[in-house]
Amino acid sequence: MMNMMTYIQTFKTFFLSLIFIVSFTQTKATHALGGDLMYEQLSPTEFEVTLRLYRDCNGIAMSSYAEIFWDGSCGSGSDFAFRNNLTDITPICPTMETSCQGGSGITGIEEHIYTTIITVPSGCSDLRFDYSLCCRNQVITTLIFPTNEYIFLSAKHENVSNLINNSPVFNNNPAPIVSVNKPVVYNHGVFDTDGDSLYFSLSDCYEGYNDPVEYFPGFSGTNPLTTSNGVYIDHRTGAISFTPTVQQIGVMCVKVEEFRSGIKIGEVIRDIQFNVISASNDSPIASGIDKTSSTNSTNFVIDVCENGQVCFDLSFSDSNSDNLTVTWNQEIPTGSFQVVNNNTTTPEATFCWTPQSTDLGLNYFSVNVVDDACPIVGTSTYTYIVNVKSNADNIVQNVLTDTTLCVENENELFFELVGEEITWSDGTQGQYLYPTNTGTYIVTYEDINTSCLVSDTMEIEIVDCNEDSDTVVVDEVDGVVVEHDVNTEYEVDVDNIKDEVHIEDIKEEINSEEDEDEYDIEDVDEEYVVEDEYDIEDEYNIEECVVVLPSGFSPNFDGVNDIFRTIIKCEEDLSYYHLTIYDRWGNLVFATNNPTEGWDGSIHQFNQSNVGVYIYNLSYSFTSSDTMERLNGTLTLIN
């Protein structure tokens, strides 16, 4: 008589053989719509692996089990995962019936979830978990032979043996049904419990390990559908946006790579079939932070310092006046998300959070907005970024500019610093500074928008402007830096005209009221125009090469002042040129090494920037000089 262990082992062998025979007869034409594979590491050698498959309910039934394979430096193997959950996720209005579970509806989508625990030998590195299913849906229009293509899913645990790591998790249901000529905004809602850095990208879909599916010419992993301007994915957040232009059925795969201390430690891919149909319904829209425009990507990012509370409001709308249901995926577990007027045409939400030192860096959460259109509802998913900065690190603004002042004057400088507890290095408090000595002046304050400690530095030189010497005083005349000897007579040549300037403005810049007799300005009309390149005779010497940046521009496509660019008047060539522009949060919005290239107000050639003040930094040098010149200041973007 066999013992109990032998009996169990014999039964298991018989059962697995039965599974293989039955599964072989069911692997054809499953009408699977895609899926994903992920894992939770329970110990250095144990992994709970979860498989999610999405089924077209008009196809044949999905099996109640699935075989998961693993491979690594220590060997390979497989185990069976059994289904523990089945959910109808068809995106239709509540009054409609789906085709799932014997329903009479015309469409239906099910989510099938399978789990198992896989044990691997100790010290195993470069682990990969795999699952494959034959075959893809025969109605796919972007693949050459879809019914011959398997769905291959994998999840990787890479590089380091005995490293405890959990894979990223896809929190949002796929949005497989979208409308032609309607903008699609979607996010899979990926969350990583370990707080690892994530990088998102579009990927080839696979039918086997390192074996991509065969796309029709013109289609690929990065160009999976026919759209008006390609499929865009935000590498930081995974947010996807596109506008399909024809009815079609294609497959789209999103790869999520995770990094820890700069080393890649894992990767997962979600494979989803997209069905583009003809429908009149527009998808709902969510606002940016504090109800700002949703067309500007910077409106979905906010900076805050650790231990400083951040709260902002969101609004939601629908061009079809449908009722909207708003939810979030709780990717920031300690944050709160309160929705008012939910399931109406005008819901609003407030997000609040007080991040800690463990939350430093980029933190994401996504918001799902669903309307009640029939028969297919409109769905949008928007992603918001909270960038948590350390209180230990001052944010350096680089807004203040160095200056030279006269010791005879009662110097009072005013600075528009938006913050609290503004303190200068000489002990002065507030936005006014009264410098009396040459030196370095440092200001620190708490930014009222981010709760972060901000600092800035400027050099101030105090000189005797009445001394009978060759002291040079630097002035800024109409945006152009000039230098002159304080004791010489000079005259201004205004033959060439471009920008309107009043004589009173010139007198303020060049003459002093106390010593007007020492200066002689000739041939100056009451109102005149001075060209960008000033021609001033003899001792009053403007450098031959003049570099000027405007104080603002208006990129409204009217043909006037649409581009912000550097004005350079010089017979010499530049040997170096680098211009950068930042928004008030310190985010880079434009950079160039080409002196003829200007900023049109867009961010990375994608979205238009907001009206407001921006910061520029310019470094340049000419071929005849080894000196690196630098200009920094602010510009104003207006409509």
Helices and strands as residue ranges (DSSP letters): H 4-26, E 32-41, E 46-56, E 65-72, E 75-88, G 100-102, E 109-119, E 127-134, G 146-148, E 150-157, E 169-170, E 177-179, E 184-186, E 190-191, E 197-203, E 206-208, E 211-212, E 232-233, E 240-242, E 248-260, E 263-277, E 285-286, G 289-291, G 297-300, E 301-305, E 310-317, E 324-328, E 336-340, E 348-353, G 357-359, E 361-371, E 379-389, E 395-396, E 403-406, E 413-414, E 419-424, E 432-433, E 439-447, E 453-463, E 472-477, E 480-485, E 492-493, E 499-502, H 503-510, G 516-518, E 527-530, E 535-536, E 546-548, E 552-553, E 567-569, E 574-582, E 588-592, E 602-603, E 607-608, E 612-622, E 629-637
